[in-house]
Amino acid sequence: MKSYPDWFIKHQPRPSKRKAFSIWYYYRKDSKLVPAGLAGPVRFIFEDTVNL
């Protein structure tokens, strides 16, 4: 696990407008892609839309 950003440790303002940050990398540039998509039979049901 990486460390906290310097600006956070030194109690400085955020360098960007982001509201949250994470110190854990879930994915990296060289991470393999995981399979994605819809599983099983898919049925689309269209309904009327109402503009409010």
Secondary structure in CASP SS format (residue, H / E / C, confidence):
PFRMAT SS
TARGET T0000
AUTHOR 0000-0000-0000
METHOD secondary structure of the structure
MODEL  1
M C 1.00
K C 1.00
S C 1.00
Y C 1.00
P C 1.00
D H 1.00
W H 1.00
F H 1.00
I H 1.00
K C 1.00
H C 1.00
Q C 1.00
P C 1.00
R C 1.00
P C 1.00
S C 1.00
K C 1.00
R C 1.00
K C 1.00
A C 1.00
F C 1.00
S C 1.00
I C 1.00
W C 1.00
Y C 1.00
Y C 1.00
Y C 1.00
R C 1.00
K C 1.00
D C 1.00
S C 1.00
K C 1.00
L C 1.00
V C 1.00
P C 1.00
A C 1.00
G C 1.00
L C 1.00
A C 1.00
G C 1.00
P C 1.00
V C 1.00
R C 1.00
F C 1.00
I C 1.00
F C 1.00
E C 1.00
D C 1.00
T C 1.00
V C 1.00
N C 1.00
L C 1.00
END
